[in-house]
Amino acid sequence: MSDDTNAGPPQPTEQPHRWLTGKRLLWMGLLIVLVLLAAAAYWPVDYSVKVSPETTYLTGPLREDGTVDYVEALRRLGADHIATDENSVRLFAQAFGPDWWVPHVLHDALTELGLSPLPAGGDYFVSFRKFVKTLPADQQKLVDTDGNELDTYEFLAMARKTPWSADQYPRIARWLADIDGSLALIAQGAERPHFCLPIVPRDAEGLYAVLLPHVGRLRDATKALGARAMLRSARGDIDGARADLLACHRMGRLVGRHWSLISCLVGIASDSIAYGGDLALLKTGRLSRQQTAAILVHLQALPPVRPVADSFQQSERLFVLDAIQELAGSTASERAEFAEFTEQHAIDRRNINWNIPLRMVNEYFGGLIAAMSKADYSEYRSAYQQWEHDTEKLLADKGMPDSDESSGNLGRPELSRIAGVAVIQYFIPSLYRARDLEERLRMRDELTKLALALSLYKHDHGQYPDDLAALAGDYLPAVFKDRFTGDPLHYQRQGQGYLLYSVGRNQTDDGGLDADGEPAEDDLVVHIK
């Protein structure tokens, strides 16, 4: 048995050394984890675009590299009619001439349409603005009856408000005579069932490269037809005036069915011009019962107004998705150049998962289109305001970082979401007004039909009814309500005439007329004196 009484104090063991080793291992482990996290965030990964309804929306047709060919998808929409006599664009091209397209796509456009080259200097449509520029300098000034100087658009609008003679507006009368041949082609084209614009140039790599013709000239042609209708009315040619206004309506419905948003808006403008002409013709008091009934029948037979939501679906949505797809496949230098041009520097980053911006844009348009597809205007306003609130929150939550922050310290998913916000902010304009324009057009259509039915009632009974309900059954299937509120339209007899109006998009009753007898605020008014 050993004696430990003189062994002394305990000697140090190896425990501190083991503790230091454990601490070192802990720090090394944490460092490894951080390195792995950084690698996971920034190491190159296959982030090629995944074709699906949630990302690219369309799943075909596909290019050889497996990406969606949006250009070909839109080209196929009109493939069956593009070069046939059912396509109104073939006649419009002959009416507007070779400068309807920019020069470098003209050959492709005419080839797609199956047309021969158009001769230079032909008898083509010329806008009133261009016509005025050809006049001697002392004839180019345009004024109203009070001597106020007007531009060509304001001056021509005066000739669409009421019947006029060549003595009142000799320059407009001369212009209409000069373009009589092209207007005949345009009116003929408006009777065709299809409006198929060529997708040119043929080798366009993306929708951003597609060049449409100057679609706005169709609106100029509608203004010419509206002015000529009033000239014909003054000459006693009521049937000729009716034919011109019907051509305007047909033009509006035809062009409005095209996939592009600009065509949709031109269609709405053209149709609106026609309704103004219908009411101007009605206010003359020169329409027989038969002529009044014919106008109403023609309006009821028009194709339905195409919802602007459809244009967002086929045009704006696909355009932005195509742009993202192009960015995903671009080189670093191309992205840098685009980022510099747009001042959206989050786009100029490595390893962005472009499927995230694609999903964000699809969600953005999905909510917008769902809101705009609401048939009831009040429901649309409520849904749109909720969508707008959600969108503002998205943009605020994922706002653009400064250059130092976006150059580091952000993981790939976060950076990808920021890139999605950048795309939305740059590519997508404010679109809410388009639905309001559609609703105004539909309301004008119904107000005009009511005005025609009221005129028929007066032909039959010698006076206007005390209530719109009297029109139901014999004159209209049902009496329309105010589309903006769902309430009955405002109607009251005034002497030998009446005042009929909708409160408009502000949903506030402004009384229909202001102190000068003009439509108040945004009320939509029919005033027969």
Summary of the structure (lengths in Angstrom):
residues: 529
radius of gyration: 32.6
end to end distance: 133.2
largest distance: 141.7
contacts: 1608
relative contact order: 0.08
helix: 57%
strand: 6%
